[in-house]
Amino acid sequence: MAKKFQGIFPALTTPFDGEDIAVPRFRENIAKFNQLGLTGYVILGSTGECVLVSDAEAERLVRAGRETAAPEKMVIVGTGQESTKLTIAFTNRMAAVGADAALVRPPSYYKSKMTRDVLRSHFLAVAEGARIPIILYNVPANTGITIDAELVCELAAHPNISGLKDSSGLMAYFGNIVSNVPEDFSCMVGSGFSVLPALVMGGSGAILAVANAAPEVCLDIYNLFKTGKVDDASKHQLKLIPFNKAVMETYGLAALKHAMDVRGYYGGPVRRPLLPLDEAAKPEVEALIKALQE
């Protein structure tokens, strides 16, 4: 059976004008991305500053995203909340304004209580209550919780749990899951460091922050791999690593947004409490973007 989610999805940034969301800028970015071979878009992921956006703002973004995305592009929306009830309600609210699937992180405020049994119960209830497919989102750097591999494989049997986005960066974890889930379960990586390794291990694609500023390189890795040109794909993967390190580890979202501005997309400011990129770091980010285009 075919996997639902394959290819490259940028985890879209949320544009701000001062402290307000800038919906026209959001539409402009998506219109440009429509010209590329991206499979679709993820709205309100970690890169979208999801925890800094209100539900009303989220609805405006998703509605605009679905209206602007080319008809063939999937729209995946981050819908994880701290309670099961709120996650189901928010997922269906986003479905009503255009989400094709939901990316659901584990609740994390009561970390010590998020046992395997608690997470199993939560994700199964969300899958039962949601009107769209669910993609599990393993992002321990942000939540402090890992959805353990055995649980992912167990949840993958549910007909409405269709995939995984793994941002752990642990390839042993990813490989263990890929080899033990149904054929139609989509395993996607969430790190620009490991796009090619994930594909080699049987992953179906990637949801990437760096694809906001370097979509062509991300697509090159995927397309070259799919056509059997693994050595060429490897060269592009190696080129992507320094840029990914700068914007995802060293400097963060403010650097990614600056890189987008350099590339002719709208990055703009981050929302407080996040801080702007230091002026001294901008030349480094600009040089890394230039190197990717050489």
C-alpha angles and dihedrals in degrees: 000000000000120000115244096220121048135148133023124331120181112222092228122229118230110240118223132193101203103312095335127090111251104219096175089056090049089055091048092055093048092048089057093046089052088070091063132072096259116142094220146301139280114216123193098015122138089282089054091061086241096174090055095054126085122232091249091052089047091055092051091050095048093046090050092044094054092045092050101038114095110259093251094052117099119229114211118184131200105235106163115137133173096258129050092231093052092046092054092045094047092045091054092044089056091045089056091058097045115290113146094192139002128236105211123194120195118263107259114176092091092043098163090056096049095101124163090263092051093048092045091053092046098049094043091051091049091049091051094047100041122095092208134050119281126228114196112230116210107189108149094167088068103029101032088226131104119205094222118237095244091054092049090053091049093048091047089073091068110099093226096048100084107167155349133242107201116195096166094102089220107130094189088059092047094047093049089056097043091056095048107044131085117280093250095052110107117224111195129178122225101201129085088213094068111033096118096040089052092051092048089053092053103271117153099220146305142273104210138184091199090059087077090070103019106032094145094058092047090050091047091056092051098042095044091050092049091053093050097255095128096155091055091045088052091056091055091046091054091049091053096053100077092047092047091050092052098049100034103036115013102039108004134205095341088062092048090052091049089051089053090053089051091051094051098259122112112261102153125161130335118237120255136290080045112080132223121264113273111253090233091062096052097083090053092052091046092051091050091051090050091050091054091058095051 
